[in-house]
Amino acid sequence: MSPILNLPAGWTMVSIRFGGAALPRGAMITFGCANTTGLTPVAIGNLVKTHLRAVNGPFAAVNNHSALATLIDILVKNGPLATGPEGVVGDGAALGPSGGDGYSPATSVLVHKSTAMGGKRYRGRMYVPGLAENGVTTGGALAAGVQADMQARWTEFYNDMFAASLDLALLHRHDPDLGQVPVDPTLLNGLQVQGITASQRRRLRA
């Protein structure tokens, strides 16, 4: 049996879908969040979109992403996994303002998800796509100032979600065939933007 995602009631999974000329195979990032106030999927999606597009958010009007990459939509699934409601909030606008080419679609900004727990199970990551070509320098490193700018924006997003009672969380999978038991979502204590880009080669496959 394939691993099963544990998404209990009171928790939400958010999936952000990307496309555009800079991302011909598409891309997606996901994260969990607590839903302590019982918001609908569409309400959560709209809040996520607002905070992503906020002045100091990750995909604001001024950032280091390519205008050739697009934020298509935000898919939101509330727990329980089998029966909880889901919804989609559209966007369709450019991911950033940079008029230059996008960097390789297989290359992303790596954002670590950290928790207060130790061990590999309690660490996650997001591969954020759509970086502008001029945002990367020799050896795949982020250009001067880019990491600090992106770190400030993702920290702002983390704080905004916390203020909206949508604390970001790491969701876990388990495989019953291996005797594994469900692990409850783990709240994040921060997002860390890495200085070296990360590769996902499958985005270039035919």
MIDO-507388 format. One line per 4 residues: number of its first residue (from 1); for each residue x, y, z of N, C-alpha, C. Coordinates in pm, whole numbers, plus 50000, padded with zeros to 5 digits. Layout:
BEGIN
NUM	X:Y:Z:X:Y:Z:X:Y:Z  ...
# end
This chain:
BEGIN
1	50084:49881:50000:50000:50000:50000:50088:50124:50000  50046:50227:49927:50119:50353:49927:50097:50425:50059  50192:50507:50100:50173:50584:50223:50048:50670:50217  49982:50683:50331:49857:50757:50342:49881:50887:50418
5	49831:50998:50365:49842:51125:50435:49747:51128:50553  49796:51171:50668:49710:51188:50784:49664:51334:50792  49537:51357:50763:49478:51492:50767:49352:51486:50853  49368:51499:50984:49252:51488:51072:49161:51612:51063
9	49045:51602:51124:48957:51717:51136:49030:51828:51211  49008:51953:51169:49073:52065:51233:49205:52103:51169  49242:52029:51062:49366:52059:50990:49336:52071:50840  49425:52140:50770:49401:52172:50628:49530:52151:50549
13	49513:52103:50425:49626:52095:50332:49603:52198:50220  49706:52279:50194:49701:52382:50091:49799:52344:49981  49752:52343:49857:49836:52313:49741:49830:52433:49646  49946:52488:49612:49953:52605:49525:50010:52560:49391
17	49934:52583:49284:49970:52532:49152:50022:52645:49064  50132:52616:48992:50199:52716:48909:50206:52668:48764  50220:52763:48672:50237:52731:48531:50299:52849:48459  50266:52863:48330:50320:52972:48250:50436:52926:48164
21	50482:53016:48076:50589:52982:47982:50717:52940:48052  50745:52994:48170:50866:52959:48244:50855:52823:48312  50735:52769:48321:50712:52640:48389:50624:52552:48300  50678:52506:48187:50596:52435:48088:50537:52304:48139
25	50599:52243:48239:50546:52119:48296:50464:52144:48422  50450:52271:48459:50378:52303:48581:50462:52278:48705  50409:52317:48818:50477:52298:48947:50375:52316:49058  50409:52266:49176:50317:52277:49290:50396:52276:49419
29	50353:52354:49516:50405:52343:49651:50286:52318:49745  50311:52250:49855:50205:52219:49950:50253:52245:50092  50158:52273:50178:50186:52285:50321:50056:52262:50397  50069:52232:50524:49953:52215:50608:49933:52337:50696
33	49815:52346:50754:49790:52451:50853:49678:52406:50947  49682:52460:51067:49574:52437:51161:49453:52519:51118  49334:52466:51142:49211:52537:51108:49125:52545:51234  49176:52617:51332:49112:52617:51465:48978:52690:51467
37	48954:52776:51369:48828:52852:51369:48725:52794:51272  48755:52681:51209:48657:52615:51123:48626:52686:50994  48724:52749:50932:48701:52820:50807:48677:52722:50692  48601:52765:50594:48578:52685:50474:48704:52682:50388
41	48717:52584:50298:48833:52580:50210:48850:52708:50127  48741:52761:50075:48751:52883:49993:48796:53001:50078  48747:53012:50201:48789:53120:50288:48939:53109:50318  48987:52988:50343:49130:52968:50367:49210:53002:50241
45	49162:52956:50125:49231:52985:50001:49244:53134:49974  49140:53208:50003:49145:53353:49984:49243:53420:50079  49250:53371:50203:49348:53426:50297:49490:53394:50253  49512:53271:50209:49645:53234:50160:49685:53322:50042
49	49594:53340:49949:49621:53425:49833:49652:53568:49875  49576:53621:49967:49599:53758:50016:49738:53771:50076  49779:53675:50157:49908:53684:50224:50024:53657:50128  50004:53572:50028:50108:53551:49928:50130:53676:49845
53	50021:53748:49817:50026:53865:49730:50040:53996:49807  50050:53989:49939:50064:54111:50019:50191:54186:49982  50197:54313:50019:50310:54399:49982:50444:54335:50018  50451:54271:50134:50576:54208:50178:50570:54056:50168
57	50473:54005:50092:50458:53861:50077:50549:53802:49970  50553:53668:49961:50643:53601:49867:50619:53635:49721  50494:53660:49683:50463:53686:49542:50400:53824:49526  50462:53921:49589:50416:54060:49580:50451:54118:49444
61	50410:54243:49421:50436:54310:49294:50585:54332:49272  50662:54337:49378:50808:54354:49368:50873:54234:49437  50932:54146:49358:51003:54031:49415:51102:53979:49311  51155:53861:49332:51260:53807:49246:51211:53696:49153
65	51081:53691:49128:51026:53588:49042:51001:53642:48901  50995:53549:48807:50978:53584:48666:50832:53615:48633  50811:53713:48545:50676:53744:48496:50625:53635:48403  50714:53543:48360:50675:53434:48271:50626:53312:48349
69	50627:53320:48481:50570:53216:48567:50438:53267:48625  50342:53178:48637:50207:53216:48678:50162:53139:48801  50096:53206:48893:50029:53139:49003:49888:53106:48953  49863:52979:48923:49737:52941:48861:49622:52943:48961
73	49635:52864:49068:49528:52859:49167:49578:52797:49296  49489:52800:49395:49518:52746:49529:49410:52644:49562  49453:52519:49582:49361:52411:49616:49367:52389:49766  49253:52382:49830:49247:52368:49976:49160:52249:50012
77	49212:52162:50097:49140:52044:50145:49136:52045:50296  49017:52048:50354:49001:52040:50499:48988:51895:50543  49043:51861:50659:49027:51727:50712:48886:51705:50767  48847:51579:50783:48923:51456:50759:48950:51432:50610
81	49056:51359:50581:49098:51339:50444:48989:51276:50358  48919:51178:50410:48821:51104:50330:48692:51181:50308  48654:51266:50402:48520:51326:50395:48519:51478:50404  48632:51541:50432:48635:51686:50449:48613:51760:50318
85	48562:51882:50325:48535:51961:50205:48663:52013:50142  48653:52049:50014:48766:52107:49943:48717:52220:49853  48810:52304:49811:48774:52418:49726:48895:52471:49654  48871:52553:49553:48978:52610:49471:48958:52761:49462
89	49067:52835:49477:49065:52981:49459:49160:53013:49344  49109:53073:49239:49190:53104:49122:49273:53230:49141  49378:53240:49059:49461:53360:49059:49492:53399:48915  49584:53327:48850:49611:53347:48708:49704:53461:48674
93	49762:53528:48774:49851:53642:48747:49996:53598:48752  50082:53682:48696:50226:53655:48696:50277:53640:48838  50375:53552:48853:50431:53526:48985:50516:53641:49034  50579:53713:48941:50665:53825:48976:50674:53924:48863
97	50753:54030:48881:50759:54138:48784:50877:54129:48688  50972:54035:48712:51094:54035:48633:51064:54005:48486  51108:54095:48398:51082:54077:48256:51180:53985:48187  51286:53944:48256:51382:53852:48198:51328:53710:48195
101	51409:53620:48137:51368:53480:48132:51362:53421:48272  51277:53321:48286:51277:53244:48408:51397:53151:48409  51443:53114:48529:51552:53019:48540:51500:52882:48498  51588:52783:48490:51546:52649:48449:51424:52603:48529
105	51321:52550:48460:51201:52506:48533:51229:52391:48629  51344:52323:48613:51379:52216:48706:51442:52269:48834  51470:52397:48839:51541:52456:48953:51448:52546:49033  51454:52531:49164:51363:52603:49252:51439:52665:49369
109	51373:52757:49435:51422:52806:49564:51380:52705:49670  51476:52659:49747:51447:52559:49849:51413:52627:49981  51295:52597:50033:51250:52653:50161:51229:52538:50259  51306:52536:50365:51292:52433:50467:51178:52468:50562
113	51103:52365:50601:51000:52378:50704:51056:52317:50832  51068:52395:50936:51126:52345:51061:51019:52336:51171  51039:52240:51259:50952:52224:51375:51039:52217:51500  50975:52209:51615:51048:52200:51741:51091:52057:51770
117	51050:51962:51685:51081:51821:51706:51209:51784:51632  51280:51685:51682:51401:51639:51617:51373:51525:51520  51468:51498:51433:51456:51385:51342:51404:51425:51205  51437:51341:51107:51401:51369:50967:51250:51380:50947
121	51172:51300:51020:51028:51300:51003:50968:51437:51031  51034:51514:51115:50978:51643:51157:51043:51761:51086  51099:51733:50967:51151:51840:50881:51089:51825:50743  51053:51936:50683:50995:51932:50549:51060:52035:50459
125	51011:52043:50336:51068:52139:50242:50966:52174:50135  50985:52290:50076:50907:52334:49960:51004:52373:49850  50974:52333:49727:51052:52375:49611:50973:52485:49540  51008:52609:49568:50932:52723:49516:50982:52757:49377
129	50898:52747:49273:50943:52765:49136:50935:52910:49089  50978:52932:48963:50955:53060:48898:51059:53166:48924  51174:53129:48975:51279:53228:49002:51329:53290:48871  51349:53421:48873:51402:53489:48754:51547:53451:48733
133	51589:53447:48606:51725:53406:48572:51830:53494:48639  51801:53623:48651:51900:53713:48711:51906:53701:48863  51825:53610:48918:51828:53589:49063:51926:53481:49105  51993:53419:49006:52085:53309:49034:52222:53343:48980
137	52324:53305:49055:52461:53332:49012:52540:53201:49005  52671:53210:48999:52758:53094:48980:52731:52984:49083  52727:52860:49033:52709:52747:49122:52568:52728:49173  52472:52797:49113:52334:52783:49157:52300:52859:49283
141	52388:52948:49325:52361:53028:49446:52266:53143:49413  52185:53181:49508:52101:53298:49490:52188:53423:49484  52153:53515:49395:52230:53638:49378:52226:53721:49506  52320:53814:49516:52331:53899:49635:52198:53965:49668
145	52156:53952:49792:52033:54015:49839:51907:53935:49816  51912:53835:49725:51790:53760:49692:51747:53671:49808  51842:53599:49869:51805:53513:49980:51745:53592:50095  51806:53704:50131:51756:53786:50242:51617:53839:50211
149	51595:53882:50086:51464:53934:50047:51358:53825:50055  51391:53707:50000:51293:53598:50003:51269:53549:50145  51375:53546:50227:51356:53505:50366:51260:53598:50438  51277:53728:50418:51187:53824:50482:51042:53803:50436
153	51024:53771:50309:50888:53753:50255:50822:53625:50307  50897:53516:50313:50838:53393:50365:50816:53400:50516  50901:53473:50586:50877:53495:50729:50751:53577:50750  50730:53677:50665:50608:53757:50671:50485:53669:50648
157	50494:53580:50550:50382:53490:50522:50355:53399:50643  50460:53343:50700:50445:53259:50819:50374:53336:50930  50416:53459:50955:50357:53540:51061:50213:53578:51029  50185:53610:50903:50049:53646:50864:49953:53528:50882
161	49998:53409:50847:49914:53291:50864:49889:53264:51012  49991:53283:51095:49974:53268:51239:49871:53368:51292  49880:53493:51247:49786:53596:51292:49644:53565:51250  49628:53490:51139:49495:53453:51091:49445:53323:51153
165	49514:53274:51257:49481:53147:51324:49488:53029:51227  49582:53039:51133:49609:52931:51038:49757:52892:51050  49796:52854:51169:49937:52821:51197:49986:52715:51100  50099:52742:51034:50153:52647:50938:50198:52519:51008
169	50183:52407:50936:50211:52277:50995:50272:52182:50893  50343:52083:50943:50398:51976:50862:50302:51858:50869  50256:51811:50753:50167:51695:50746:50249:51569:50725  50203:51458:50782:50279:51334:50779:50202:51223:50708
173	50277:51132:50646:50220:51013:50584:50263:50889:50663  50184:50783:50650:50218:50657:50715:50173:50542:50625  50239:50427:50641:50207:50308:50562:50161:50197:50656  50030:50171:50660:49979:50067:50750:50040:49929:50723
177	50075:49901:50596:50133:49771:50563:50269:49749:50630  50333:49858:50668:50462:49849:50737:50446:49863:50887  50320:49861:50934:50295:49873:51077:50304:50015:51130  50310:50113:51040:50320:50252:51083:50183:50304:51127
181	50184:50389:51227:50059:50447:51278:50053:50595:51238  49934:50652:51227:49923:50793:51190:49994:50884:51289  50058:50987:51237:50123:51089:51319:50049:51220:51297  50008:51284:51405:49935:51410:51393:50022:51518:51328
185	49960:51613:51260:50037:51725:51203:50120:51794:51311  50235:51846:51271:50327:51912:51362:50339:52059:51325  50313:52147:51419:50322:52290:51390:50464:52330:51354  50477:52419:51257:50608:52470:51219:50650:52581:51315
189	50781:52596:51331:50831:52711:51406:50910:52806:51316  50903:52785:51185:50966:52878:51092:50985:52820:50954  51015:52909:50859:51049:52873:50722:51186:52932:50692  51276:52852:50636:51413:52898:50611:51446:52886:50462
193	51471:52999:50399:51510:53002:50258:51659:52970:50248  51691:52870:50166:51830:52828:50150:51901:52910:50043  52032:52926:50059:52109:53010:49969:52145:52946:49837  52132:52812:49828:52162:52739:49706:52032:52682:49651
197	52010:52698:49520:51889:52647:49459:51886:52495:49461  51768:52437:49441:51749:52292:49442:51686:52248:49311  51713:52125:49272:51669:52075:49142:51561:51970:49156  51462:51977:49066:51362:51872:49051:51356:51838:48902
201	51434:51739:48861:51453:51712:48719:51327:51668:48646  51229:51611:48718:51112:51560:48650:51032:51670:48579  51053:51794:48614:50979:51901:48548:51021:51922:48403  51129:51858:48360:51176:51871:48222:51146:51749:48138
205	51087:51647:48197:51061:51524:48122:50952:51544:48020  50961:51470:47910:50859:51477:47805:50736:51398:47846
# end
